């Protein structure tokens, strides 16, 4: 859980990645939809393109977005804004 919303979209997205993979169903769906393998995921975990894709994945299914935001202790809008910032990099 984050103490406050970080200013760094990469840090927030990495926390969202960890929260996503703490739920087996959500993690499996992400891997299946993206076609990314676990080795590739590990090597590209801090890539802004991958992190933005993860946040878009969460946005596409509101229950997942809400669940991850709650787990991180941030408003869902913070995850959406982080995705926007990552896409602008």
N, C-alpha and C positions, 0 to 999 in steps of 0.2 A: 504494500500500500504506500502511495506517495504522500508525503506530509503536505505538500501543496503542488499545484500545477507547475511543472517545470517550464521555464522559458524555452528550453531546448526541445524542439519537436522530435529529434532523434531519440532523446532519453525517454520521452513519453511513449513514442512508438515501440521502443525496445521493451518497455514495461508492459505495453499492450500485447506484444508478441509473447512474452513470458506468461501473461494471464491467459492468452488464447490457448497456449499449449498446456496449461494446467487443466484444461477440460478436454478429455479424449475425443469426444464427439466433435467438438468445434475444431480441434487440431486436425482430425482426419478429414473433415470437410474442406478445410483450407488447403491441405496437401492435395486432395483429389481435384479440387477446382482449379488450382494453379498449376498442377502437374510438377511442382517442385519436389525434389527428393530431399531427404533429411540432410545428406552431406552438402548439397548445394545450399540449403537453408542455412546451415552452420557457417559456410564460407561467405555468404552474402547477407548475414543478419543485420549488418549496419548500413547496407546499401539503401539510400533514400527511396529508390524506385520500389524495392521490395517492401520497405516499411509503409510507403504510401499505399501499395497494393493490399497489404494486410489491413490497414485502416479502412480502405474502400470495402474490403470483404466484411468487416464488422458493420459498417454503415448499411450494407445491403440487407442486413437482417437485424432489425431493431432489438430483439431480445439479446442477441450477442453483444451489440454495442452497449446496451444498458448494463449487462452483466459485467463486461470488462471495465466499463467506467466505474461501476460500483466497487469492483475489486480493487481498483486503483485509487478510489476515493476522489475522483475528479468528475466534473460534469461531462456528459456525452459530447457537448459542444467543444470541449477541449480536444477531444480526439479528432473531431471533424476539422478543427482549426489546424491541428498538427499535420493532418493529411494535406491540407491546402498549402501549408508552408513547405512541406517536403516536395510537393509537386512543383513548387515555384523555384526550387533550388537548381 
